Amino acid sequence: MSFEKRVEFVLFFDVKDGNPNGDPDAGNAPRMDPETGFGFVTDVCLKRKIRNFVALTKGYQPPYDIYVKERGILAREQKKAYEAIKAEPTNRANEDARRWMCDNYFDVRTFGAVMTTGKAGTDEGAEAEGAKGKPKGAKKDLKLWNCGQVRGPVQLGFARSHAPILALENAITRVALTNADDTDRAATSGGEDEKAGSGQMGRKYTVPYALYRGHGFISPFLARDTNFGEADYELLIQALAHLFDHDRSASRGEMAVRALGVFEHESALGNAPAHQLFDLVRAEGTAIPRSFDVDYKITGPDGLPAGVSFHWAVAPGGYV
């Protein structure tokens, strides 16, 4: 069944004694706005968790397979499309391959994808020619598993913390070493009873507590192009509601979805601007929060515009 309504959703989630989204350019410290001290979690991080939930519940089976798998090879996924439609690789986008990818991969028809690269033959172990001695125009004749580009109907923004965050750098020690020569302080006596002379020091970043708010958007017009349907929509909301239930990690501490509100429009074009609807949902909290139940209250929305309905997929407090 096709998806014919415009939708916006607002997501609240919190973290306690964990790192919700480390920045690899900053030693994996929690991502933070340097001017204001507010924390943020990227859209890519949130989409990864949605993909993982779908993979967990659907088992990578079409039509809910996942294109962007962790440590996956994208060209191999695109090759499947060409094999399915019995087409040869080319340097131009194949519309039938594009349609096959949308029909079989949940994340392609939901978030979109750039599938214009993926060299034919590289996954068979063929070695690419060096730059030297390449004939002029060789790049133009390169064979690709080209499945084109897809603009997804579901788009997410960065999630931002409600208050400035405190990023703590905790010192940790490793009491066992992998190899005897990993440190010059290791014992050098040799033999079965050899022991490391000392452990190693490390760093682990945590945020004592923070509540984050993120916004999402669904376009019915783009949904028509990718065949994103009602079943996909229901699965997306289910994934958002259980975003962290099966994504536990010692580095992320305790994370939970605290509220998920959904605005649905009667018109495909929409009955009110998204930013006005988001303003109707408010979070009130203390300057230095340490607990959702004690320090926060989520209210709204009051006075919805005509043609817009609202419901809590996860009621404030985390009750599905």
C-alpha positions as CSV (number, residue, x, y, z in Angstrom):
1,M,0.0,0.0,0.0
2,S,1.4,3.4,-1.0
3,F,2.2,6.1,1.5
4,E,0.1,9.2,0.9
5,K,0.5,11.5,3.9
6,R,3.2,14.0,5.0
7,V,4.6,13.1,8.4
8,E,6.9,14.8,10.9
9,F,8.1,13.2,14.2
10,V,10.0,14.4,17.3
11,L,12.2,12.0,19.2
12,F,13.5,12.4,22.7
13,F,16.2,10.1,24.1
14,D,18.6,10.3,26.9
15,V,22.0,8.9,28.0
16,K,23.3,8.2,31.5
17,D,27.0,7.6,32.1
18,G,27.8,6.9,28.5
19,N,29.0,8.3,25.2
20,P,26.0,8.6,22.8
21,N,28.0,9.4,19.7
22,G,31.8,9.8,19.7
23,D,33.7,12.1,17.4
24,P,36.7,10.3,15.8
25,D,38.3,13.6,15.1
26,A,38.4,14.4,18.8
27,G,39.6,11.2,20.3
28,N,36.1,9.8,20.3
29,A,34.9,12.5,22.7
30,P,31.1,13.1,22.8
31,R,30.1,15.4,19.9
32,M,29.6,18.9,21.1
33,D,28.9,22.4,19.8
34,P,32.1,24.2,20.9
35,E,30.4,27.6,21.1
36,T,27.4,26.6,23.3
37,G,28.5,23.3,24.9
38,F,25.3,21.6,23.7
39,G,25.8,18.0,22.6
40,F,24.6,16.5,19.4
41,V,24.1,13.0,17.8
42,T,24.4,12.8,14.0
43,D,21.7,11.6,11.7
44,V,24.0,8.9,10.4
45,C,24.3,7.5,14.0
46,L,20.5,7.3,14.3
47,K,20.0,5.7,10.9
48,R,22.6,3.0,11.8
49,K,20.5,2.0,14.8
50,I,17.4,1.9,12.7
51,R,19.2,-0.3,10.1
52,N,20.4,-2.6,12.9
53,F,16.9,-3.0,14.3
54,V,15.4,-3.9,10.9
55,A,18.2,-6.3,10.2
56,L,17.7,-7.9,13.7
57,T,13.9,-8.3,13.3
58,K,13.8,-9.1,9.5
59,G,17.0,-11.1,9.1
60,Y,18.4,-9.3,6.0
61,Q,15.6,-10.9,4.0
62,P,14.0,-9.0,1.0
63,P,12.1,-6.8,0.9
64,Y,13.7,-5.7,4.2
65,D,17.4,-6.4,3.3
66,I,19.9,-3.7,4.3
67,Y,22.2,-2.1,1.7
68,V,24.6,-0.3,4.1
69,K,25.6,-3.2,6.2
70,E,28.3,-2.8,8.8
71,R,31.6,-3.7,7.1
72,G,29.7,-4.5,4.0
73,I,30.9,-4.1,0.3
74,L,28.3,-2.0,-1.5
75,A,29.4,-3.1,-5.0
76,R,28.4,-6.6,-4.1
77,E,24.9,-5.5,-3.2
78,Q,24.6,-3.6,-6.4
79,K,25.8,-6.6,-8.4
80,K,22.8,-8.6,-7.1
81,A,20.5,-6.2,-8.8
82,Y,22.3,-6.7,-12.2
83,E,22.2,-10.4,-11.8
84,A,18.5,-10.3,-10.9
85,I,17.5,-8.3,-14.0
86,K,20.1,-10.2,-16.1
87,A,22.0,-7.1,-17.3
88,E,25.6,-6.4,-18.0
89,P,27.6,-3.7,-16.1
90,T,27.9,-0.4,-17.8
91,N,29.0,3.2,-17.0
92,R,25.4,4.5,-17.1
93,A,22.7,4.1,-14.5
94,N,20.3,1.2,-15.0
95,E,16.7,2.2,-14.1
96,D,15.6,-1.4,-13.7
97,A,18.5,-2.0,-11.3
98,R,17.6,1.1,-9.4
99,R,14.0,-0.1,-9.0
100,W,15.2,-3.6,-7.9
101,M,17.3,-2.0,-5.2
102,C,14.3,0.0,-3.9
103,D,12.1,-3.0,-3.9
104,N,14.5,-5.2,-2.0
105,Y,16.4,-2.9,0.4
106,F,14.6,-1.2,3.3
107,D,17.2,1.5,3.8
108,V,17.4,2.4,0.1
109,R,13.7,3.0,-0.3
110,T,13.6,4.7,3.2
111,F,16.7,6.9,3.4
112,G,17.9,6.8,-0.2
113,A,21.4,6.0,-1.5
114,V,24.1,6.9,-4.0
115,M,24.7,3.8,-6.0
116,T,26.5,5.2,-9.1
117,T,29.9,3.6,-8.2
118,G,31.0,0.0,-7.6
119,K,33.5,-1.3,-10.1
120,A,32.5,-4.5,-11.9
121,G,35.2,-7.2,-11.3
122,T,36.8,-5.8,-8.2
123,D,34.8,-8.2,-6.0
124,E,36.2,-11.1,-8.0
125,G,39.8,-10.1,-7.0
126,A,40.7,-8.5,-10.3
127,E,43.5,-5.9,-9.8
128,A,42.9,-2.4,-11.0
129,E,45.4,-1.1,-13.5
130,G,47.9,1.5,-12.3
131,A,47.5,5.1,-13.4
132,K,50.6,4.7,-15.7
133,G,49.9,3.6,-19.2
134,K,46.2,4.0,-19.0
135,P,44.7,4.9,-22.4
136,K,43.0,8.3,-22.6
137,G,39.3,8.1,-21.8
138,A,39.6,4.8,-20.0
139,K,37.7,6.2,-17.1
140,K,34.7,6.7,-19.4
141,D,34.7,3.1,-20.4
142,L,34.9,1.8,-16.8
143,K,32.2,-0.9,-16.1
144,L,30.2,-0.2,-13.0
145,W,27.3,-1.9,-11.2
146,N,25.6,1.5,-11.6
147,C,22.2,1.5,-9.9
148,G,21.7,5.3,-10.0
149,Q,20.8,7.6,-7.1
150,V,17.7,7.5,-4.8
151,R,16.5,10.4,-2.7
152,G,14.8,8.8,0.3
153,P,11.4,10.0,1.7
154,V,12.6,9.8,5.3
155,Q,15.1,12.4,6.4
156,L,16.6,12.9,9.9
157,G,18.4,15.9,11.4
158,F,21.0,16.0,14.1
159,A,19.7,15.4,17.6
160,R,20.7,18.1,20.1
161,S,20.8,18.1,23.8
162,H,18.3,20.1,25.8
163,A,21.1,21.6,28.0
164,P,24.9,21.9,27.7
165,I,26.6,18.6,28.4
166,L,29.6,17.8,30.5
167,A,32.0,15.4,28.8
168,L,34.1,13.5,31.4
169,E,37.4,11.9,30.5
170,N,37.7,8.8,32.7
171,A,41.1,7.0,33.1
172,I,41.0,3.3,32.8
173,T,43.6,0.6,33.0
174,R,44.1,-2.7,31.1
175,V,45.5,-5.4,33.4
176,A,46.5,-7.9,30.7
177,L,48.5,-7.3,27.6
178,T,48.3,-9.1,24.3
179,N,52.0,-9.7,23.7
180,A,55.0,-9.8,26.0
181,D,56.7,-7.0,24.1
182,D,53.7,-4.6,24.0
183,T,55.4,-2.6,26.7
184,D,59.1,-2.4,27.7
185,R,58.0,-3.0,31.3
186,A,56.9,-6.5,30.5
187,A,58.7,-9.4,32.1
188,T,61.5,-10.8,29.9
189,S,62.1,-14.1,31.7
190,G,60.1,-16.1,29.1
191,G,58.5,-19.4,29.7
192,E,54.9,-20.5,30.5
193,D,54.7,-18.4,33.7
194,E,55.8,-15.1,32.1
195,K,53.7,-12.2,33.3
196,A,53.4,-8.5,32.2
197,G,55.1,-6.2,34.5
198,S,52.4,-3.6,34.3
199,G,49.1,-2.8,32.6
200,Q,48.3,0.1,30.1
201,M,46.4,3.3,30.7
202,G,43.5,4.4,28.6
203,R,40.7,7.0,28.3
204,K,36.9,6.5,28.3
205,Y,34.5,9.5,27.7
206,T,31.1,9.6,29.3
207,V,28.3,12.1,29.7
208,P,26.8,12.0,33.3
209,Y,23.3,12.7,31.9
210,A,21.8,14.4,28.9
211,L,18.4,14.5,27.1
212,Y,18.5,14.8,23.3
213,R,15.9,15.9,20.9
214,G,15.8,15.0,17.2
215,H,13.4,15.7,14.3
216,G,12.4,13.6,11.3
217,F,10.4,14.1,8.1
218,I,8.6,11.9,5.7
219,S,7.7,13.0,2.1
220,P,4.8,11.1,0.4
221,F,6.0,12.4,-3.0
222,L,9.5,10.8,-2.6
223,A,7.8,7.7,-1.1
224,R,6.0,7.2,-4.4
225,D,9.3,7.1,-6.2
226,T,10.9,4.5,-3.9
227,N,7.7,2.5,-3.1
228,F,8.0,3.3,0.6
229,G,4.7,2.0,2.0
230,E,2.6,1.8,5.1
231,A,4.3,-1.4,6.2
232,D,7.7,0.4,6.0
233,Y,6.3,3.4,7.9
234,E,5.1,1.1,10.7
235,L,8.4,-0.6,10.9
236,L,10.3,2.7,11.0
237,I,8.2,3.9,13.9
238,Q,8.7,0.6,15.7
239,A,12.5,0.9,15.1
240,L,12.5,4.4,16.5
241,A,10.5,3.3,19.6
242,H,13.0,0.5,20.3
243,L,16.1,2.4,19.1
244,F,18.4,1.3,22.0
245,D,16.7,-1.8,23.3
246,H,19.0,-4.1,21.3
247,D,22.0,-1.8,20.9
248,R,23.5,-1.9,24.3
249,S,27.2,-1.2,24.8
250,A,29.4,-0.4,27.8
251,S,30.7,2.7,26.0
252,R,27.2,4.1,25.5
253,G,26.1,3.6,29.1
254,E,22.3,3.6,29.6
255,M,20.3,5.0,26.7
256,A,16.6,5.1,26.3
257,V,13.9,6.6,24.1
258,R,11.9,8.9,26.4
259,A,9.2,10.1,24.0
260,L,8.3,9.8,20.3
261,G,5.6,12.0,19.0
262,V,4.2,11.8,15.4
263,F,2.4,14.5,13.4
264,E,0.3,13.3,10.4
265,H,-1.2,15.6,7.8
266,E,-4.4,15.0,5.8
267,S,-2.8,16.6,2.8
268,A,0.2,15.2,1.0
269,L,1.5,18.8,0.7
270,G,1.0,19.3,4.4
271,N,-1.5,21.3,6.5
272,A,1.1,23.3,8.6
273,P,4.8,24.2,8.5
274,A,6.9,21.6,10.3
275,H,8.7,24.1,12.5
276,Q,5.4,25.4,13.9
277,L,4.4,21.8,14.8
278,F,7.7,21.1,16.5
279,D,7.3,24.3,18.6
280,L,4.1,22.8,20.1
281,V,6.1,20.0,21.8
282,R,8.1,21.4,24.7
283,A,10.6,20.0,27.1
284,E,11.2,21.8,30.4
285,G,14.1,20.9,32.6
286,T,16.7,22.0,35.1
287,A,20.0,23.7,34.3
288,I,22.0,20.7,35.4
289,P,19.8,17.6,34.8
290,R,20.8,14.2,36.1
291,S,17.5,12.2,35.7
292,F,14.6,12.3,33.3
293,D,11.9,11.5,35.9
294,V,13.2,14.1,38.3
295,D,14.5,16.9,36.1
296,Y,12.3,16.9,32.9
297,K,8.7,17.3,31.8
298,I,7.6,17.0,28.2
299,T,4.3,18.7,27.3
300,G,2.1,19.4,24.3
301,P,1.0,19.7,21.7
302,D,-1.9,22.1,22.3
303,G,-4.0,23.8,19.6
304,L,-3.2,21.6,16.6
305,P,-3.8,23.3,13.2
306,A,-6.7,21.9,11.1
307,G,-5.9,18.8,9.1
308,V,-3.0,17.7,11.4
309,S,-3.3,14.9,13.9
310,F,-0.9,13.9,16.6
311,H,-0.2,10.8,18.7
312,W,2.5,9.6,21.0
313,A,4.2,6.4,19.6
314,V,6.1,6.5,22.9
315,A,4.5,8.5,25.6
316,P,6.7,10.8,27.6
317,G,8.6,8.7,30.1
318,G,9.3,5.9,27.6
319,Y,6.0,4.0,27.7
320,V,5.2,2.4,24.3
